[in-house]
């Protein structure tokens, strides 16, 4: 009589590997979305932080919204906001870069010219899912555009609320 050796048969190993592969196939996309959710929460927090700095600057400004700094280059923090954001605060993050935008629109009606200042914060990323999640989470007027594989999402933080 033969003794059976301890261990697993090939069929048992293949069945176990199949079950593990199915579970991994279900969990990997979910894990990626959890990561994107966390990144989106951080991006929303950054945009709101800059919005608070703009509002703080306006509250302390001796004049009005026309005293806001001009549009800065992508990734560059305007010096005027350093007191509120901190000396080491950066607009360059791991998965996205921020940009401060200052637009002034003029309208002439009946010989009277008025102006409207609009401040936007642009988030530039290659992760379209991150941009979509930030748009969902942030209740601000916004628009988006893109070139090639980079997407820009601009959130209006002052002027159109």
C-alpha positions in Angstrom: 0.0 0.0 0.0 1.2 3.4 -0.9 1.3 6.3 1.4 0.0 9.6 0.2 2.5 12.4 0.6 1.3 15.7 2.2 0.9 18.7 -0.1 -1.4 20.1 -2.6 -2.3 18.8 -6.0 -1.8 20.8 -9.2 -5.6 21.3 -9.5 -5.8 22.7 -5.9 -3.0 25.1 -6.6 -4.5 26.3 -9.9 -7.9 26.8 -8.2 -6.4 28.8 -5.4 -4.4 31.0 -7.8 -7.5 31.6 -9.9 -9.4 32.8 -6.8 -6.6 35.1 -5.8 -6.3 36.5 -9.3 -10.1 37.3 -9.4 -9.9 39.0 -6.0 -6.9 41.0 -7.1 -8.7 42.0 -10.3 -11.5 43.4 -8.2 -9.4 45.1 -5.6 -6.7 46.8 -7.7 -9.0 49.3 -9.5 -10.7 50.1 -6.1 -7.3 50.8 -4.5 -6.4 53.1 -7.3 -9.6 55.1 -6.8 -8.9 55.3 -3.1 -5.6 56.8 -3.9 -7.1 59.3 -6.3 -9.7 60.2 -3.7 -7.0 61.0 -1.2 -5.1 63.1 -3.8 -8.2 65.0 -4.7 -8.9 65.8 -1.1 -5.4 67.2 -0.8 -5.8 69.3 -4.0 -9.2 70.7 -2.8 -7.5 71.6 0.5 -4.7 73.4 -1.4 -7.1 75.3 -3.6 -9.2 76.4 -0.6 -6.0 77.4 1.3 -5.0 79.7 -1.6 -8.6 81.0 -1.7 -8.2 81.9 2.0 -4.9 83.7 1.3 -6.6 85.7 -1.5 -9.5 86.7 0.9 -7.0 87.6 3.7 -5.0 89.7 1.3 -8.2 91.5 0.1 -9.3 92.1 3.7 -5.9 93.8 4.5 -5.5 95.6 1.1 -5.8 99.3 1.4 -7.7 99.7 -1.8 -9.7 97.1 -3.6 -9.4 94.0 -5.8 -7.3 95.9 -8.4 -4.5 95.7 -5.9 -4.2 91.9 -6.2 -1.0 90.6 -7.7 -0.9 89.9 -11.4 -1.1 86.3 -12.9 1.9 84.2 -11.8 3.7 81.6 -13.8 2.6 78.0 -13.4 4.0 76.7 -10.1 5.0 80.1 -8.8 3.5 81.4 -5.5 2.9 85.2 -5.6 5.1 87.0 -3.0 2.0 88.9 -1.8 0.5 85.6 -0.4 3.7 84.4 1.3 2.6 85.9 4.7 -0.6 83.8 4.6 0.7 80.7 2.9 4.1 80.5 4.5 7.6 80.9 3.2 8.0 77.2 2.2 4.5 76.7 0.7 4.8 75.4 -2.9 2.4 75.3 -5.8 4.3 72.3 -7.2 2.8 69.1 -5.8 3.5 65.5 -6.7 0.6 64.9 -9.1 -0.4 68.5 -9.9 0.8 72.0 -10.2 -1.1 75.1 -9.2 -1.2 78.6 -10.9 -2.6 81.9 -9.6 -4.6 83.8 -12.3 -5.8 87.4 -12.1 -8.1 88.6 -14.9 -9.7 92.0 -15.2 -12.6 92.4 -17.6 -13.8 95.8 -18.8 -17.3 96.6 -20.0 -18.4 99.9 -21.5 -22.1 100.7 -21.4 -23.5 104.1 -22.3 -20.0 105.7 -22.1 -19.5 104.3 -18.6 -16.6 101.8 -18.2 -16.7 99.3 -15.4 -14.2 96.5 -14.5 -14.5 93.2 -12.9 -11.6 91.3 -11.3 -11.7 87.5 -11.4 -9.2 85.4 -9.5 -8.8 81.8 -10.5 -6.6 78.9 -9.4 -5.6 76.5 -12.1 -4.6 72.9 -11.3 -2.6 71.3 -14.0 -2.4 67.5 -14.0 -1.9 64.5 -16.2 -4.3 62.5 -14.1 -7.8 63.1 -15.6 -9.5 61.1 -12.8 -7.9 63.4 -10.2 -9.2 66.5 -12.0 -12.7 65.0 -12.3 -12.7 64.2 -8.5 -11.6 67.7 -7.6 -14.3 69.2 -9.8 -16.9 67.0 -7.9 -15.6 67.9 -4.5 -15.0 71.6 -4.9 -18.2 73.7 -5.1 -16.7 76.6 -7.1 -17.3 77.8 -10.6 -14.8 76.1 -12.8 -13.8 75.2 -16.3 -11.3 72.8 -17.9 -9.3 72.4 -21.0 -6.4 70.3 -22.1 -3.6 69.8 -24.5 -2.2 66.4 -25.4 -2.0 64.5 -22.1 -2.2 67.4 -19.7 -5.4 68.8 -18.3 -6.0 72.2 -16.8 -8.8 72.8 -14.3 -9.4 76.4 -13.3 -11.5 77.2 -10.2 -12.8 80.8 -9.7 -12.0 81.7 -6.1 -13.0 85.4 -6.3 -15.2 87.5 -8.5 -18.0 85.3 -9.6 -19.5 83.7 -6.5 
